[in-house]
Amino acid sequence: AASGFNAIEDAQALRKAMKGLGTDEDAIIRVLAYRSTAQRQEIRTAYKTTIGRGGRDQGNYLDDGLVKQDAKDLYDAGEKRWGTDEVKFLTILCSRNRNHLLHVFDEYKRISKKDIEQSIKSETSGSFEDALLAIVKCMRNKSAYFAERLYKSMKGLGTDDSTLIRVMVSRAEIDMLDIRENFKRLYGKSLYSFIKGDTSGDYRKVLLALCGGDD
């Protein structure tokens, strides 16, 4: 518990985030994106015991039958009738391991003839769309997802300081090199130079220190 991880609190945060029509993107991202597969399994179990919902416990291995079933469930809950089965969508996305989900996304594309991201963008909106896209992007390439969040927090008018500092602090010890690599690949400029051009003073010094070197 040194990392401040608590499966039951996370399950409750998920439930709170999924209540009502809108969803709280950040709560869902906090719960899912920063957790390991083992932790997500615990969350799923806590979700089941505290909220009485949750899918079958399949452990971390790949089950072809379940991949097909999940893809079909996502398709039925999504492409066919968006907005009616958000919990099913999120339950699958937060209770399956990454390897499994990547296969589910491939199978989804085979069934629906489009990427799951395309479906999400065309069929949903607002914070629910943001949350679903965030989860899918995180599964596909977590470092690229955080690079994109950093880019969006700085480009355009004003800087979204809370997102910028939160991502920089939370990822500094974990995968900052991968994030920097993806940032350069996606935007053609180093994260370091982007931060330097967008911030100032002590704030800039702190962010550059968290970033590490220039690429």
N, C-alpha and C positions, 0 to 999 in steps of 0.2 A: 504493500500500500504506500510505499515511499513515493511513488510517482503520482500519488493523489488519485489513483484509479479506484473506482467503486462501481461495480457492475449494477447494483440496485439503483444507485443515484443516476447512473447513465440510462438505465431502462426508464426511469421516471422522467428524465430530461427528454428522452425520445418521445415518450407518450405525450408530454406537455407540448413538444414541438409539432406533433402530428395532429393535435386536437384542432377541431374547427376547420375552416376552409383553407386559410393560409397556413404556411408552415414557416417556422423560424429557421431559416437557412443555417445560421451560425450554430444554433444548438445541435442540429443534425450533423453538421460538419465536425463540430467539436467531439461529438459522441463517436462518429464513425471514422473520420479521416485520420485521427491521431491514435487510433487503437490498433493493436496487433490482431491477427486472426483469432488467436486464443482468447483475447479479451472480447472480441466481437461475439465469439461463441458464448462466453459468460454472460454478455449483455443479453443475448438471445434467450438464454436460460432464465435469467432474471426477468426478462420481458414476459416470458411464459408464466413464471410463478407469480409475479406481482401484478401482471395485467391480464393473464389468462389467454395470451395469444402467442403465436410463434410457430414456425414451421417444424418439420421433422428434424431431429438431430442427426445429421449425416457425418459428423466429424469433419476432417479436413481433406478426405480423399475425393477423387473425382468419380462421380456416379453418372454414367451416361444417361440412364433413365431419368434421373432427377434433373439433369441438365435440360433434357427435352421438355420435361414437365414444367420446370421453372420458366423456360422460354415461352412455352404456350400460355402459362399463367400471366406472364408479363404482357404478352400479346393480347390476351383476352381482357386483362385489366386495363390495358393501355390503348393500343391502336383501335380496338373495337368500341371502347366506351370510356374515354378519359374522364377523370373526375369522380368516378364512382367507386374506385377501388384503390385509393392511395395507400392504405395500410398494407395491402397485399404487396404492392410494389416495394414499399420501404422495408417490409419484413424480409422479402427475398434479398434485397440489396444489402441489408445489414446483418443477415444471419448466415450467408454463404461465404466460403473462403474465396480469395481473389482468383485462384486458378479456375475454380468452378465458374465464377461470374464471367471471366473472359470467354469461356466456352459457351456460356449462356448467351452472351452478346453475339457471338458468331452464329449460334443457332437462331436467335431472334432475327438476325439479318436474313437468314435463309428462309424463314417463315414469312416475314413481312416485306421482304425485298428492299428494306432500307435500314440504315444504321439506327441503333436505339437512340443515339443523340438526335438524329433527324426527327424521329417520331416524337421525342420529348419536346423538341422545339416547335414542331407544327401543331401539337395537340395540347400543350399545357402553357401556362403563363405565370408570371409573377414569381413569388418566393418558392412555390412548389417546383416550378421549372428549374430555378436556380439550384435548389437542393438536389433534385434528381441528376442534373448535369454534373454538379459537383461530385456526387458519389461515383458516377460512371467515369468521369475524368480521373478521379483519384485512383480508381481501380486500374485503369488503363496505364496511366503514368503519373504517379503522385508528384514527382519533381516538376514535371511540365505544368501540372495543375497549379502548384504553388508559384511557379514562375509567372504564369498567366495572372494570378491574383495580384502579385507584386506589380506587374506591368500596369494592370488596370487601376491599381491604387495610386499610381503616379501620373499616368498620361492624362492629357486634357486639362481642364481648368481645376485648379486646386488639387490638393493631395489628400487621399483618404488615410489620414495618419494612423487611425486605430487599426485598420487592416494591415498597413505597412509594418508598424511596430510589432503587432501580434505575430504575423507570419515570420518576420525576421528573428524575433526572440525565440519563438517556439521551434523553428527549424535550424537555428544556428549550430547546435551541437549534433544535429541528426543527418541532414542531407544537403547542406548549403552548397557543397561543390557540385552536386547533381543539379540543383536548382540553377546555379550559375551557368552550367553547361547548357541546360535547356533554354534558359533566358537568351543566351547568345545565339543559339540555333534558331529560336523562334523570332527574335526581334532584331538580330544583326548588330546589337550593341551589348556591351557588358553590363551586368547588373550594377557593378561598381560605378561606371560612368553615368548610368541612369540615375542612381541615387544622388550622386554628386551634383548633377545638373538640376535636380528637383528639390533638394533640401538645403538647409543652411545651419550654421552655428553648431552648438553642442549636439543637437539632434542629428545633424549630418555625421558628426564624428562617431557617435554611438552606432548609427546604422552602418557606416563604412567598416567599423571594427567588427560588427556582427557578420558583415558580408565577407570579410577577409580580403583576399587580393583582387586585383583587376585581371580581367581575362583578355 
